[in-house]
Amino acid sequence: MIDIHTHILPNIDDGATSIEETFNLLKEAKKAGFETVALTSHYRKGYYETDTPEREVWVNAIYENLKAKNIDMNLYLGNEIYLSDDMIKYMEDGKASTMNDTSYVLFEMPLHEEPENLYEMINQMQQYKIVPILAHPERYEYIQKDPELIYDLIEKGVLMQADYGSIIGQYGEKTKIMVKKLFENNMIHVLGSNVHRQETVYPRIPECLEKIEEIVGKEILEKLTTTNPKLVLTNKRINIDKPYQIKYTFKDKFDFMTGGKFNKIFNKFITK
């Protein structure tokens, strides 16, 4: 498997805080079944600004040490770039990077409020022949309220990367409900751990895989975990399945309002 989204480089962002933690996370990744890891530190002006050359030095040093420790793991450089008007300039100036120097870019948005420049930036990236990959769409509050945005973005050529931990509730019940809906409607194209700390998501990868396979089946799971991430890192085209628009039922709406408590409240009501 290929982990397309991680925060393993030490002291770069809010991820690994030491080189020891970096190696421990890579050992966890190997044990979880990953053969390849993309190192996608945050890049956000004013917060996380370690440039591409410095991160390349870290990747090379870590890779050499992995070889010395007989840990067989492939490492690739990328970024999780915060959406802004200057995204393209950051990449042109060597501050932020695409995924393994390909045409694919992993980007994130504000969690609580839809950015006004979203469509403008999507159009700009595509003018530069960049294929945008939106990180963890299931976690944005405005998407949870109205997932029509995801359908629209996919129709415009944006790919979607879900976090493994979302399906087991690591980001809350609303996110768990949302990611299940996205899986059911062909709206996820690659999976990533988004790992920041030891003993968090990697030990639970088998549980995540089992739950995701129950929804999408073994063949699609292989695409999400291995085939499509490999196409990203080798700069090849991903052929996606047609997405379906999400239709909320009364239960869905109630679950989002109550954080997934529909069954509990309903069962309590009918037993009175």
PyRosetta script that sets phi, psi and omega in degrees:
from pyrosetta import init, pose_from_sequence

init()
pose = pose_from_sequence("MIDIHTHILPNIDDGATSIEETFNLLKEAKKAGFETVALTSHYRKGYYETDTPEREVWVNAIYENLKAKNIDMNLYLGNEIYLSDDMIKYMEDGKASTMNDTSYVLFEMPLHEEPENLYEMINQMQQYKIVPILAHPERYEYIQKDPELIYDLIEKGVLMQADYGSIIGQYGEKTKIMVKKLFENNMIHVLGSNVHRQETVYPRIPECLEKIEEIVGKEILEKLTTTNPKLVLTNKRINIDKPYQIKYTFKDKFDFMTGGKFNKIFNKFITK")
pose.set_psi(1, 160.0)
pose.set_omega(1, 179.6)
pose.set_phi(2, -122.2)
pose.set_psi(2, 125.3)
pose.set_omega(2, 175.9)
pose.set_phi(3, -93.5)
pose.set_psi(3, 111.1)
pose.set_omega(3, -170.6)
pose.set_phi(4, -89.7)
pose.set_psi(4, -6.9)
pose.set_omega(4, -174.6)
pose.set_phi(5, -145.7)
pose.set_psi(5, 109.1)
pose.set_omega(5, -179.9)
pose.set_phi(6, -144.8)
pose.set_psi(6, 162.1)
pose.set_omega(6, 174.5)
pose.set_phi(7, -128.2)
pose.set_psi(7, 68.5)
pose.set_omega(7, -171.2)
pose.set_phi(8, -102.7)
pose.set_psi(8, -26.0)
pose.set_omega(8, 178.2)
pose.set_phi(9, -60.4)
pose.set_psi(9, 137.1)
pose.set_omega(9, -173.3)
pose.set_phi(10, -79.1)
pose.set_psi(10, 136.7)
pose.set_omega(10, 172.2)
pose.set_phi(11, 57.5)
pose.set_psi(11, 32.7)
pose.set_omega(11, 178.3)
pose.set_phi(12, -101.6)
pose.set_psi(12, -41.2)
pose.set_omega(12, -178.3)
pose.set_phi(13, -142.6)
pose.set_psi(13, -141.2)
pose.set_omega(13, 179.8)
pose.set_phi(14, -91.5)
pose.set_psi(14, 16.7)
pose.set_omega(14, 179.5)
pose.set_phi(15, -92.1)
pose.set_psi(15, -135.5)
pose.set_omega(15, -176.3)
pose.set_phi(16, -52.4)
pose.set_psi(16, 136.4)
pose.set_omega(16, -175.5)
pose.set_phi(17, -103.0)
pose.set_psi(17, -1.1)
pose.set_omega(17, 178.8)
pose.set_phi(18, -158.1)
pose.set_psi(18, 161.9)
pose.set_omega(18, 177.6)
pose.set_phi(19, -66.0)
pose.set_psi(19, -31.1)
pose.set_omega(19, 176.7)
pose.set_phi(20, -62.9)
pose.set_psi(20, -43.0)
pose.set_omega(20, 178.3)
pose.set_phi(21, -66.0)
pose.set_psi(21, -36.6)
pose.set_omega(21, 177.2)
pose.set_phi(22, -56.7)
pose.set_psi(22, -50.3)
pose.set_omega(22, -178.8)
pose.set_phi(23, -67.5)
pose.set_psi(23, -35.2)
pose.set_omega(23, 177.5)
pose.set_phi(24, -65.3)
pose.set_psi(24, -38.9)
pose.set_omega(24, 177.8)
pose.set_phi(25, -66.4)
pose.set_psi(25, -39.9)
pose.set_omega(25, 178.4)
pose.set_phi(26, -66.2)
pose.set_psi(26, -35.6)
pose.set_omega(26, 174.7)
pose.set_phi(27, -65.0)
pose.set_psi(27, -40.7)
pose.set_omega(27, 176.8)
pose.set_phi(28, -63.0)
pose.set_psi(28, -41.8)
pose.set_omega(28, 179.4)
pose.set_phi(29, -60.5)
pose.set_psi(29, -44.4)
pose.set_omega(29, 179.2)
pose.set_phi(30, -61.4)
pose.set_psi(30, -44.7)
pose.set_omega(30, -179.8)
pose.set_phi(31, -64.6)
pose.set_psi(31, -32.2)
pose.set_omega(31, -179.9)
pose.set_phi(32, -75.7)
pose.set_psi(32, -12.4)
pose.set_omega(32, 176.9)
pose.set_phi(33, 111.9)
pose.set_psi(33, 8.5)
pose.set_omega(33, 179.4)
pose.set_phi(34, -89.0)
pose.set_psi(34, 131.9)
pose.set_omega(34, 176.4)
pose.set_phi(35, -100.7)
pose.set_psi(35, -18.9)
pose.set_omega(35, -177.1)
pose.set_phi(36, -138.1)
pose.set_psi(36, 140.1)
pose.set_omega(36, -179.9)
pose.set_phi(37, -133.4)
pose.set_psi(37, 129.9)
pose.set_omega(37, 172.1)
pose.set_phi(38, -93.5)
pose.set_psi(38, 129.3)
pose.set_omega(38, -177.0)
pose.set_phi(39, -96.4)
pose.set_psi(39, 98.2)
pose.set_omega(39, -168.5)
pose.set_phi(40, -114.5)
pose.set_psi(40, 67.5)
pose.set_omega(40, 177.7)
pose.set_phi(41, -59.5)
pose.set_psi(41, 152.7)
pose.set_omega(41, 174.3)
pose.set_phi(42, -61.7)
pose.set_psi(42, 142.3)
pose.set_omega(42, 163.5)
pose.set_phi(43, -126.6)
pose.set_psi(43, 114.8)
pose.set_omega(43, 178.5)
pose.set_phi(44, -145.7)
pose.set_psi(44, 119.8)
pose.set_omega(44, -177.5)
pose.set_phi(45, -55.5)
pose.set_psi(45, 130.6)
pose.set_omega(45, 178.9)
pose.set_phi(46, 88.7)
pose.set_psi(46, -9.3)
pose.set_omega(46, -179.0)
pose.set_phi(47, -125.8)
pose.set_psi(47, -61.2)
pose.set_omega(47, -177.4)
pose.set_phi(48, -128.6)
pose.set_psi(48, 106.9)
pose.set_omega(48, -170.7)
pose.set_phi(49, -128.6)
pose.set_psi(49, 24.1)
pose.set_omega(49, 176.6)
pose.set_phi(50, -66.3)
pose.set_psi(50, 122.9)
pose.set_omega(50, -172.3)
pose.set_phi(51, -80.2)
pose.set_psi(51, 171.4)
pose.set_omega(51, -175.0)
pose.set_phi(52, -61.1)
pose.set_psi(52, -46.6)
pose.set_omega(52, 179.4)
pose.set_phi(53, -57.4)
pose.set_psi(53, -41.1)
pose.set_omega(53, 180.0)
pose.set_phi(54, -67.0)
pose.set_psi(54, -39.5)
pose.set_omega(54, 178.6)
pose.set_phi(55, -69.0)
pose.set_psi(55, -32.9)
pose.set_omega(55, 175.8)
pose.set_phi(56, -62.8)
pose.set_psi(56, -38.6)
pose.set_omega(56, 176.8)
pose.set_phi(57, -60.1)
pose.set_psi(57, -44.5)
pose.set_omega(57, 179.0)
pose.set_phi(58, -62.0)
pose.set_psi(58, -45.0)
pose.set_omega(58, -177.9)
pose.set_phi(59, -61.3)
pose.set_psi(59, -45.6)
pose.set_omega(59, -179.5)
pose.set_phi(60, -63.4)
pose.set_psi(60, -41.8)
pose.set_omega(60, -180.0)
pose.set_phi(61, -65.7)
pose.set_psi(61, -42.3)
pose.set_omega(61, 179.4)
pose.set_phi(62, -64.7)
pose.set_psi(62, -42.6)
pose.set_omega(62, -178.5)
pose.set_phi(63, -62.6)
pose.set_psi(63, -41.8)
pose.set_omega(63, 178.5)
pose.set_phi(64, -63.5)
pose.set_psi(64, -38.9)
pose.set_omega(64, 178.8)
pose.set_phi(65, -69.6)
pose.set_psi(65, -33.6)
pose.set_omega(65, 176.3)
pose.set_phi(66, -63.8)
pose.set_psi(66, -41.3)
pose.set_omega(66, 178.2)
pose.set_phi(67, -62.4)
pose.set_psi(67, -41.2)
pose.set_omega(67, 179.7)
pose.set_phi(68, -65.6)
pose.set_psi(68, -30.1)
pose.set_omega(68, -179.8)
pose.set_phi(69, -90.4)
pose.set_psi(69, 3.6)
pose.set_omega(69, -178.8)
pose.set_phi(70, 59.8)
pose.set_psi(70, 35.9)
pose.set_omega(70, 173.8)
pose.set_phi(71, -100.7)
pose.set_psi(71, 114.0)
pose.set_omega(71, -176.0)
pose.set_phi(72, -86.8)
pose.set_psi(72, 101.1)
pose.set_omega(72, -178.0)
pose.set_phi(73, -148.2)
pose.set_psi(73, 132.8)
pose.set_omega(73, 175.8)
pose.set_phi(74, -91.2)
pose.set_psi(74, 133.6)
pose.set_omega(74, -178.4)
pose.set_phi(75, -120.0)
pose.set_psi(75, 136.4)
pose.set_omega(75, 177.6)
pose.set_phi(76, -132.7)
pose.set_psi(76, 150.0)
pose.set_omega(76, -176.0)
pose.set_phi(77, -97.8)
pose.set_psi(77, 141.1)
pose.set_omega(77, 174.5)
pose.set_phi(78, -157.1)
pose.set_psi(78, -164.9)
pose.set_omega(78, 173.9)
pose.set_phi(79, -147.8)
pose.set_psi(79, 156.2)
pose.set_omega(79, 162.7)
pose.set_phi(80, -106.7)
pose.set_psi(80, 102.8)
pose.set_omega(80, -171.1)
pose.set_phi(81, -94.5)
pose.set_psi(81, 130.0)
pose.set_omega(81, 177.9)
pose.set_phi(82, -73.2)
pose.set_psi(82, 130.5)
pose.set_omega(82, -177.2)
pose.set_phi(83, -58.5)
pose.set_psi(83, 126.4)
pose.set_omega(83, 177.6)
pose.set_phi(84, -158.0)
pose.set_psi(84, 167.2)
pose.set_omega(84, -179.9)
pose.set_phi(85, -66.2)
pose.set_psi(85, -19.0)
pose.set_omega(85, -175.1)
pose.set_phi(86, -103.6)
pose.set_psi(86, 14.0)
pose.set_omega(86, -177.5)
pose.set_phi(87, -53.4)
pose.set_psi(87, -49.1)
pose.set_omega(87, -177.8)
pose.set_phi(88, -61.9)
pose.set_psi(88, -42.1)
pose.set_omega(88, -179.7)
pose.set_phi(89, -62.6)
pose.set_psi(89, -40.2)
pose.set_omega(89, 178.9)
pose.set_phi(90, -60.0)
pose.set_psi(90, -39.5)
pose.set_omega(90, 180.0)
pose.set_phi(91, -72.6)
pose.set_psi(91, -40.8)
pose.set_omega(91, 178.5)
pose.set_phi(92, -63.2)
pose.set_psi(92, -34.5)
pose.set_omega(92, -177.6)
pose.set_phi(93, -85.9)
pose.set_psi(93, 0.8)
pose.set_omega(93, 178.3)
pose.set_phi(94, 77.5)
pose.set_psi(94, 18.0)
pose.set_omega(94, 177.7)
pose.set_phi(95, -85.5)
pose.set_psi(95, -48.0)
pose.set_omega(95, 177.1)
pose.set_phi(96, -114.9)
pose.set_psi(96, 161.3)
pose.set_omega(96, -174.7)
pose.set_phi(97, -133.9)
pose.set_psi(97, 154.2)
pose.set_omega(97, 171.8)
pose.set_phi(98, -75.5)
pose.set_psi(98, -178.7)
pose.set_omega(98, -179.7)
pose.set_phi(99, -78.8)
pose.set_psi(99, 108.2)
pose.set_omega(99, -179.8)
pose.set_phi(100, 54.1)
pose.set_psi(100, 37.4)
pose.set_omega(100, 177.3)
pose.set_phi(101, 60.9)
pose.set_psi(101, 32.9)
pose.set_omega(101, 177.7)
pose.set_phi(102, -100.1)
pose.set_psi(102, -167.5)
pose.set_omega(102, 177.0)
pose.set_phi(103, -86.4)
pose.set_psi(103, -3.9)
pose.set_omega(103, -177.5)
pose.set_phi(104, -91.2)
pose.set_psi(104, 137.2)
pose.set_omega(104, 178.6)
pose.set_phi(105, -129.6)
pose.set_psi(105, 128.0)
pose.set_omega(105, 174.3)
pose.set_phi(106, -89.9)
pose.set_psi(106, 125.5)
pose.set_omega(106, -179.6)
pose.set_phi(107, -134.7)
pose.set_psi(107, 158.5)
pose.set_omega(107, 177.7)
pose.set_phi(108, -127.6)
pose.set_psi(108, 162.8)
pose.set_omega(108, -179.2)
pose.set_phi(109, -123.2)
pose.set_psi(109, 171.0)
pose.set_omega(109, 172.4)
pose.set_phi(110, -59.7)
pose.set_psi(110, 143.0)
pose.set_omega(110, -177.1)
pose.set_phi(111, -73.8)
pose.set_psi(111, -29.0)
pose.set_omega(111, -167.4)
pose.set_phi(112, -108.7)
pose.set_psi(112, -20.0)
pose.set_omega(112, -175.2)
pose.set_phi(113, -141.4)
pose.set_psi(113, 127.7)
pose.set_omega(113, -178.4)
pose.set_phi(114, -61.6)
pose.set_psi(114, 129.1)
pose.set_omega(114, -179.1)
pose.set_phi(115, -70.2)
pose.set_psi(115, 138.4)
pose.set_omega(115, -178.4)
pose.set_phi(116, -68.4)
pose.set_psi(116, -26.7)
pose.set_omega(116, -175.1)
pose.set_phi(117, -96.1)
pose.set_psi(117, 14.6)
pose.set_omega(117, -173.9)
pose.set_phi(118, -56.8)
pose.set_psi(118, -55.3)
pose.set_omega(118, -175.3)
pose.set_phi(119, -68.8)
pose.set_psi(119, -34.3)
pose.set_omega(119, 176.7)
pose.set_phi(120, -60.9)
pose.set_psi(120, -43.1)
pose.set_omega(120, -179.1)
pose.set_phi(121, -72.3)
pose.set_psi(121, -35.9)
pose.set_omega(121, 175.6)
pose.set_phi(122, -60.0)
pose.set_psi(122, -46.6)
pose.set_omega(122, 179.1)
pose.set_phi(123, -62.3)
pose.set_psi(123, -40.7)
pose.set_omega(123, -178.9)
pose.set_phi(124, -65.7)
pose.set_psi(124, -43.6)
pose.set_omega(124, 178.4)
pose.set_phi(125, -60.1)
pose.set_psi(125, -42.0)
pose.set_omega(125, -177.8)
pose.set_phi(126, -70.3)
pose.set_psi(126, -29.4)
pose.set_omega(126, 173.8)
pose.set_phi(127, -64.0)
pose.set_psi(127, -30.3)
pose.set_omega(127, 177.3)
pose.set_phi(128, -90.3)
pose.set_psi(128, 12.5)
pose.set_omega(128, 179.2)
pose.set_phi(129, 63.7)
pose.set_psi(129, 30.2)
pose.set_omega(129, 176.7)
pose.set_phi(130, -95.3)
pose.set_psi(130, 137.2)
pose.set_omega(130, 176.3)
pose.set_phi(131, -100.4)
pose.set_psi(131, 110.2)
pose.set_omega(131, -177.4)
pose.set_phi(132, -78.0)
pose.set_psi(132, 138.5)
pose.set_omega(132, 172.1)
pose.set_phi(133, -119.7)
pose.set_psi(133, 117.4)
pose.set_omega(133, -179.4)
pose.set_phi(134, -84.5)
pose.set_psi(134, 123.4)
pose.set_omega(134, 178.5)
pose.set_phi(135, -73.4)
pose.set_psi(135, 137.5)
pose.set_omega(135, 174.9)
pose.set_phi(136, 33.4)
pose.set_psi(136, 66.0)
pose.set_omega(136, 179.6)
pose.set_phi(137, -60.5)
pose.set_psi(137, -25.5)
pose.set_omega(137, -177.8)
pose.set_phi(138, -66.9)
pose.set_psi(138, -14.7)
pose.set_omega(138, -172.4)
pose.set_phi(139, -97.0)
pose.set_psi(139, -9.6)
pose.set_omega(139, -178.6)
pose.set_phi(140, -80.6)
pose.set_psi(140, 129.4)
pose.set_omega(140, -174.7)
pose.set_phi(141, -60.5)
pose.set_psi(141, -40.7)
pose.set_omega(141, -177.1)
pose.set_phi(142, -71.5)
pose.set_psi(142, -24.8)
pose.set_omega(142, 175.2)
pose.set_phi(143, -77.4)
pose.set_psi(143, -37.7)
pose.set_omega(143, 175.7)
pose.set_phi(144, -59.4)
pose.set_psi(144, -35.8)
pose.set_omega(144, 179.2)
pose.set_phi(145, -77.1)
pose.set_psi(145, -34.6)
pose.set_omega(145, -177.3)
pose.set_phi(146, -146.5)
pose.set_psi(146, 87.8)
pose.set_omega(146, -176.7)
pose.set_phi(147, -72.2)
pose.set_psi(147, 0.4)
pose.set_omega(147, 176.9)
pose.set_phi(148, -56.7)
pose.set_psi(148, -29.4)
pose.set_omega(148, 179.7)
pose.set_phi(149, -60.3)
pose.set_psi(149, -39.6)
pose.set_omega(149, -179.3)
pose.set_phi(150, -66.0)
pose.set_psi(150, -45.0)
pose.set_omega(150, 177.0)
pose.set_phi(151, -56.5)
pose.set_psi(151, -44.9)
pose.set_omega(151, -178.4)
pose.set_phi(152, -63.9)
pose.set_psi(152, -42.3)
pose.set_omega(152, -179.4)
pose.set_phi(153, -66.5)
pose.set_psi(153, -40.5)
pose.set_omega(153, 177.9)
pose.set_phi(154, -62.4)
pose.set_psi(154, -41.7)
pose.set_omega(154, 178.0)
pose.set_phi(155, -61.4)
pose.set_psi(155, -26.4)
pose.set_omega(155, 179.3)
pose.set_phi(156, -90.8)
pose.set_psi(156, 3.0)
pose.set_omega(156, 174.0)
pose.set_phi(157, 101.9)
pose.set_psi(157, 8.5)
pose.set_omega(157, 178.5)
pose.set_phi(158, -86.1)
pose.set_psi(158, 133.0)
pose.set_omega(158, 175.8)
pose.set_phi(159, -92.0)
pose.set_psi(159, 158.2)
pose.set_omega(159, -175.8)
pose.set_phi(160, -120.9)
pose.set_psi(160, 132.1)
pose.set_omega(160, 177.6)
pose.set_phi(161, -115.5)
pose.set_psi(161, 115.9)
pose.set_omega(161, 177.4)
pose.set_phi(162, -93.4)
pose.set_psi(162, 151.5)
pose.set_omega(162, 174.6)
pose.set_phi(163, -85.3)
pose.set_psi(163, 134.7)
pose.set_omega(163, 178.3)
pose.set_phi(164, -52.4)
pose.set_psi(164, -45.8)
pose.set_omega(164, -173.3)
pose.set_phi(165, -66.0)
pose.set_psi(165, -15.9)
pose.set_omega(165, -178.6)
pose.set_phi(166, -61.5)
pose.set_psi(166, -37.1)
pose.set_omega(166, -174.4)
pose.set_phi(167, -72.3)
pose.set_psi(167, -16.6)
pose.set_omega(167, 178.3)
pose.set_phi(168, -108.1)
pose.set_psi(168, 13.2)
pose.set_omega(168, 173.6)
pose.set_phi(169, 83.0)
pose.set_psi(169, 18.3)
pose.set_omega(169, -178.8)
pose.set_phi(170, -68.0)
pose.set_psi(170, -16.7)
pose.set_omega(170, 178.4)
pose.set_phi(171, -117.3)
pose.set_psi(171, 19.3)
pose.set_omega(171, 177.8)
pose.set_phi(172, 102.3)
pose.set_psi(172, 164.3)
pose.set_omega(172, -175.3)
pose.set_phi(173, -68.5)
pose.set_psi(173, -37.3)
pose.set_omega(173, -179.7)
pose.set_phi(174, -62.6)
pose.set_psi(174, -41.6)
pose.set_omega(174, 178.2)
pose.set_phi(175, -66.6)
pose.set_psi(175, -38.9)
pose.set_omega(175, 178.1)
pose.set_phi(176, -61.7)
pose.set_psi(176, -44.0)
pose.set_omega(176, 178.2)
pose.set_phi(177, -63.6)
pose.set_psi(177, -43.4)
pose.set_omega(177, -176.5)
pose.set_phi(178, -65.2)
pose.set_psi(178, -46.0)
pose.set_omega(178, -176.6)
pose.set_phi(179, -65.9)
pose.set_psi(179, -33.9)
pose.set_omega(179, 176.6)
pose.set_phi(180, -62.0)
pose.set_psi(180, -42.5)
pose.set_omega(180, 177.0)
pose.set_phi(181, -62.1)
pose.set_psi(181, -41.4)
pose.set_omega(181, -179.9)
pose.set_phi(182, -65.6)
pose.set_psi(182, -41.4)
pose.set_omega(182, 176.4)
pose.set_phi(183, -61.5)
pose.set_psi(183, -44.1)
pose.set_omega(183, -176.4)
pose.set_phi(184, -65.2)
pose.set_psi(184, -23.4)
pose.set_omega(184, -174.3)
pose.set_phi(185, -113.2)
pose.set_psi(185, 25.5)
pose.set_omega(185, 175.2)
pose.set_phi(186, 58.7)
pose.set_psi(186, 40.1)
pose.set_omega(186, -175.6)
pose.set_phi(187, -112.1)
pose.set_psi(187, 9.6)
pose.set_omega(187, 175.4)
pose.set_phi(188, -121.1)
pose.set_psi(188, 135.5)
pose.set_omega(188, -174.1)
pose.set_phi(189, -118.0)
pose.set_psi(189, -27.1)
pose.set_omega(189, 174.6)
pose.set_phi(190, -143.5)
pose.set_psi(190, 155.9)
pose.set_omega(190, 178.0)
pose.set_phi(191, -116.2)
pose.set_psi(191, 146.6)
pose.set_omega(191, 176.0)
pose.set_phi(192, -145.2)
pose.set_psi(192, 154.8)
pose.set_omega(192, -178.6)
pose.set_phi(193, -78.3)
pose.set_psi(193, -30.6)
pose.set_omega(193, -172.2)
pose.set_phi(194, 53.4)
pose.set_psi(194, 36.2)
pose.set_omega(194, -174.8)
pose.set_phi(195, -69.8)
pose.set_psi(195, 138.6)
pose.set_omega(195, 176.6)
pose.set_phi(196, -122.0)
pose.set_psi(196, -30.0)
pose.set_omega(196, -171.9)
pose.set_phi(197, -136.0)
pose.set_psi(197, 158.3)
pose.set_omega(197, 175.3)
pose.set_phi(198, -67.1)
pose.set_psi(198, 153.8)
pose.set_omega(198, 173.2)
pose.set_phi(199, 55.3)
pose.set_psi(199, 40.8)
pose.set_omega(199, 176.0)
pose.set_phi(200, -116.5)
pose.set_psi(200, -88.9)
pose.set_omega(200, -174.3)
pose.set_phi(201, -88.2)
pose.set_psi(201, -35.3)
pose.set_omega(201, -174.6)
pose.set_phi(202, -58.2)
pose.set_psi(202, -44.4)
pose.set_omega(202, 178.9)
pose.set_phi(203, -63.9)
pose.set_psi(203, -16.1)
pose.set_omega(203, -177.2)
pose.set_phi(204, -104.3)
pose.set_psi(204, 8.1)
pose.set_omega(204, 179.9)
pose.set_phi(205, -57.7)
pose.set_psi(205, -43.2)
pose.set_omega(205, 178.3)
pose.set_phi(206, -57.1)
pose.set_psi(206, -40.1)
pose.set_omega(206, 177.9)
pose.set_phi(207, -64.8)
pose.set_psi(207, -42.3)
pose.set_omega(207, 178.4)
pose.set_phi(208, -62.2)
pose.set_psi(208, -46.4)
pose.set_omega(208, -179.5)
pose.set_phi(209, -59.9)
pose.set_psi(209, -40.9)
pose.set_omega(209, -179.7)
pose.set_phi(210, -62.1)
pose.set_psi(210, -44.6)
pose.set_omega(210, -177.7)
pose.set_phi(211, -70.6)
pose.set_psi(211, -37.3)
pose.set_omega(211, 178.8)
pose.set_phi(212, -69.1)
pose.set_psi(212, -39.9)
pose.set_omega(212, 178.6)
pose.set_phi(213, -62.5)
pose.set_psi(213, -34.8)
pose.set_omega(213, 177.2)
pose.set_phi(214, -60.4)
pose.set_psi(214, -28.8)
pose.set_omega(214, -177.9)
pose.set_phi(215, -89.2)
pose.set_psi(215, -47.3)
pose.set_omega(215, -170.3)
pose.set_phi(216, -105.0)
pose.set_psi(216, -16.4)
pose.set_omega(216, -177.0)
pose.set_phi(217, 90.3)
pose.set_psi(217, 164.5)
pose.set_omega(217, -174.1)
pose.set_phi(218, -66.3)
pose.set_psi(218, -40.9)
pose.set_omega(218, -176.1)
pose.set_phi(219, -65.0)
pose.set_psi(219, -45.7)
pose.set_omega(219, 179.1)
pose.set_phi(220, -68.1)
pose.set_psi(220, -37.6)
pose.set_omega(220, 178.2)
pose.set_phi(221, -58.6)
pose.set_psi(221, -40.6)
pose.set_omega(221, 177.6)
pose.set_phi(222, -61.4)
pose.set_psi(222, -39.2)
pose.set_omega(222, 177.7)
pose.set_phi(223, -64.0)
pose.set_psi(223, -42.6)
pose.set_omega(223, -175.1)
pose.set_phi(224, -72.0)
pose.set_psi(224, -33.7)
pose.set_omega(224, -175.0)
pose.set_phi(225, -91.4)
pose.set_psi(225, -27.8)
pose.set_omega(225, -169.9)
pose.set_phi(226, -133.4)
pose.set_psi(226, -57.7)
pose.set_omega(226, -172.6)
pose.set_phi(227, -61.6)
pose.set_psi(227, -54.5)
pose.set_omega(227, -177.5)
pose.set_phi(228, -67.8)
pose.set_psi(228, -43.0)
pose.set_omega(228, 175.0)
pose.set_phi(229, -58.3)
pose.set_psi(229, -36.4)
pose.set_omega(229, 177.4)
pose.set_phi(230, -64.9)
pose.set_psi(230, -39.0)
pose.set_omega(230, 177.7)
pose.set_phi(231, -63.8)
pose.set_psi(231, -37.1)
pose.set_omega(231, 176.3)
pose.set_phi(232, -61.3)
pose.set_psi(232, -50.9)
pose.set_omega(232, -174.1)
pose.set_phi(233, -72.0)
pose.set_psi(233, -18.9)
pose.set_omega(233, 177.7)
pose.set_phi(234, -105.7)
pose.set_psi(234, 9.0)
pose.set_omega(234, 173.9)
pose.set_phi(235, 61.6)
pose.set_psi(235, 43.1)
pose.set_omega(235, 177.7)
pose.set_phi(236, -114.9)
pose.set_psi(236, 157.6)
pose.set_omega(236, -173.9)
pose.set_phi(237, -70.5)
pose.set_psi(237, 138.6)
pose.set_omega(237, 173.7)
pose.set_phi(238, -102.0)
pose.set_psi(238, 120.9)
pose.set_omega(238, 175.1)
pose.set_phi(239, -90.5)
pose.set_psi(239, 116.4)
pose.set_omega(239, -174.5)
pose.set_phi(240, -99.1)
pose.set_psi(240, 153.9)
pose.set_omega(240, 173.4)
pose.set_phi(241, -77.2)
pose.set_psi(241, 152.1)
pose.set_omega(241, -179.2)
pose.set_phi(242, -62.7)
pose.set_psi(242, 127.9)
pose.set_omega(242, 177.1)
pose.set_phi(243, -78.9)
pose.set_psi(243, 157.6)
pose.set_omega(243, 175.8)
pose.set_phi(244, -116.5)
pose.set_psi(244, 142.3)
pose.set_omega(244, 178.9)
pose.set_phi(245, -68.7)
pose.set_psi(245, 136.5)
pose.set_omega(245, -178.7)
pose.set_phi(246, -80.7)
pose.set_psi(246, 128.3)
pose.set_omega(246, 176.2)
pose.set_phi(247, -111.3)
pose.set_psi(247, 117.1)
pose.set_omega(247, 179.8)
pose.set_phi(248, -78.3)
pose.set_psi(248, 130.7)
pose.set_omega(248, 170.0)
pose.set_phi(249, -85.3)
pose.set_psi(249, 172.8)
pose.set_omega(249, 175.8)
pose.set_phi(250, -59.1)
pose.set_psi(250, -40.0)
pose.set_omega(250, -179.9)
pose.set_phi(251, -63.0)
pose.set_psi(251, -42.4)
pose.set_omega(251, 179.2)
pose.set_phi(252, -58.7)
pose.set_psi(252, -48.1)
pose.set_omega(252, -178.4)
pose.set_phi(253, -63.0)
pose.set_psi(253, -41.1)
pose.set_omega(253, 179.3)
pose.set_phi(254, -65.6)
pose.set_psi(254, -40.5)
pose.set_omega(254, 179.0)
pose.set_phi(255, -61.0)
pose.set_psi(255, -42.0)
pose.set_omega(255, -179.7)
pose.set_phi(256, -67.9)
pose.set_psi(256, -32.7)
pose.set_omega(256, 178.7)
pose.set_phi(257, -73.6)
pose.set_psi(257, -31.1)
pose.set_omega(257, -173.3)
pose.set_phi(258, -110.8)
pose.set_psi(258, 2.7)
pose.set_omega(258, 179.9)
pose.set_phi(259, 73.8)
pose.set_psi(259, 37.5)
pose.set_omega(259, 175.2)
pose.set_phi(260, 83.1)
pose.set_psi(260, 27.0)
pose.set_omega(260, -174.8)
pose.set_phi(261, -102.8)
pose.set_psi(261, 15.0)
pose.set_omega(261, -175.4)
pose.set_phi(262, -56.6)
pose.set_psi(262, -53.4)
pose.set_omega(262, -175.1)
pose.set_phi(263, -62.0)
pose.set_psi(263, -41.3)
pose.set_omega(263, -178.8)
pose.set_phi(264, -63.0)
pose.set_psi(264, -45.9)
pose.set_omega(264, -179.1)
pose.set_phi(265, -70.1)
pose.set_psi(265, -40.9)
pose.set_omega(265, -179.0)
pose.set_phi(266, -65.0)
pose.set_psi(266, -44.6)
pose.set_omega(266, 179.6)
pose.set_phi(267, -63.8)
pose.set_psi(267, -37.1)
pose.set_omega(267, 178.8)
pose.set_phi(268, -65.6)
pose.set_psi(268, -37.2)
pose.set_omega(268, -178.2)
pose.set_phi(269, -67.6)
pose.set_psi(269, -44.9)
pose.set_omega(269, -174.3)
pose.set_phi(270, -76.8)
pose.set_psi(270, -14.3)
pose.set_omega(270, 179.3)
pose.set_phi(271, -89.9)
pose.set_psi(271, -5.6)
pose.set_omega(271, 179.0)
pose.set_phi(272, -77.1)
pose.dump_pdb("model.pdb")
